[in-house]
Amino acid sequence: MSLLDSVIGALANSQPGVQPPAAGATQGTAGSVLLGTVISMLANGQHPQGAGVGGLGDLIGRFTQGGMGDVIGSWIGHGENAPISGDQLSGVLGSGVIGQIASQLGLTHGEAAGQLSQMLPEVINRLTPHGEAPSGGLGAVEDILAKLTAGR
């Protein structure tokens, strides 16, 4: 079972209406805080916990601009997810974004980039089951969380 499966399972088994801890929260598992950060990054509009990333469309643009559009395309499309290293992810997102996430999680820059490089592809893959990025984005934080926990 992956870290994402464990975190989603814990969220799905929690009380109805309970949100994952806000990024930077001191309670909860590190995995749930990281998931909260990833969800904030992917939600439509910019959220403080999302480290300045303004949704899936913005993320796709950053990857494309960084020469790694094929990598994020593999996470969205059907088939196997292309891997990404923490260093590559830092190059795409910028050290400021990774630094903000590291600060929220209480991790070093490298640890945060490494954990994010493991969770982000899986989350994006699960949120795009039809192999396409939704034209209107993935929705609000609550919409994304509902999609991740549906059927559990």
N, C-alpha and C positions, 0 to 999 in steps of 0.2 A: 504494500500500500504506500503510495507516495505521500509526501508531506501535504500536498494539496488535498488529497482524499481524506487524510486525517483531520485537517482543519475544517473542511467542508462538513465532514461527518459530525464533528463536535458542534459546529454551528447549527446543523439541521436538527440535532438532538437537544439543543438548548430550548429555552422557553420561547414560545411564539412571540415574534416582534422584537426579539433581542438582536441587536446589531453587533457586528464584530467590533472589537475595541478600536477606538480611533487611533490612527497612527500616532505614536509617541505616548500612548497610554502605558501606565506602569503595571496594570493588571493584565491577565490573559497570557496566552502562550506567545512566544516570539512569532510562530507561524501565523497566528491569527492577526497579529499586528502587521506582519508583512502582507498578508492577504488583503487587509484593509487598505494598505498603501497601494497595492496593485489595483484594486477596485477603484480607488480614487483617481489613479492615473488614467484608467480606461473610461471613466464616466464622462458624459458630455459636459463640457465647460471645465474650467479649472477649479480645483479644490486645493486648499492648503496642504492637505495630507498627500495629494498627488504630485507634490514636488514640482509644480509648474507645468506638468504635462496635461494637455487639454483634450483628452479623450483618445479613442482608437485612431481617428483620422489624423490627429496631430502626431501620434506615435508612428503611424505608417509613413507620414511625411518625413519625420526625423530619420527613420531607417532608410528610406529611399535616398534622401539627401546624403546620408552617410555611406552610400554604396552597399547597403545591406537589405535592399528591398526584397530580394529573393529569400532572405532568411525569414523575415516576418510574413512574407507571402506563404511560406511553407507551414507556418503556424495557423494561418487562416484557411488555407486550401486543404484538400484531402491528401492523405498520405502522411508519411513520417515527418515529424518536426525537425528542421535543421537545428543543430546545436548552436549555442552562442556562449562564448566565454564571458566572464565578468569584465575582463579588459575590453573586449569588443563592445559590450553593452555600455561600458563607461564612455567609450569613444562615440557611440551613437547618441547617448543621452547627455553627455557632458559631465564633467566632474562635479559641477554645482548641484545637479539633480541627484547624482549618486551620494554626494556629501550630505544633502538634506535628508535623504532616505536613511543613510547611515546614522545620522544624528537622531532621527525619529525612533530608530530601532535600537540605539545604544550599541552599535557595531562599528568596526573599522570600515573604511571605504571599501577595501577588498572583500571583506566578509559580506557586506551589504550587496555589492555587485554580484558576487558569487551566488548568494541565495536568490537574488532577483533573477539572475540568468537561468535558474532552475525552475522558478515558479511562473514567470511571465509567459513563456511559450505554452505551458500547459493550460493556464487560465485563458489565454487568447484562443487556443484550440477549442476548448470547451464552449466558449461563448460564440463561436462561429461554426456550428455543426454542419451548415449547408455549404461550407467552403467559400463563403463570401463575407466581406465586411459589410454590415448593414449601412445603407446610404445615409440614414439619419443618426448613425452612431449606435452605441450600445445602451444608451439611456442613462438614467440617474443611478446613483450608488445603490439605491434600494432595488431597482430593476435588475441590475447586474447580480446582486446577491441572490435575488429570487431565482434567476436563471441558473446560477451555480448550485443552489440547493434543491432545485426542482427534482422531484422523483426520488428523493432520499428518505 
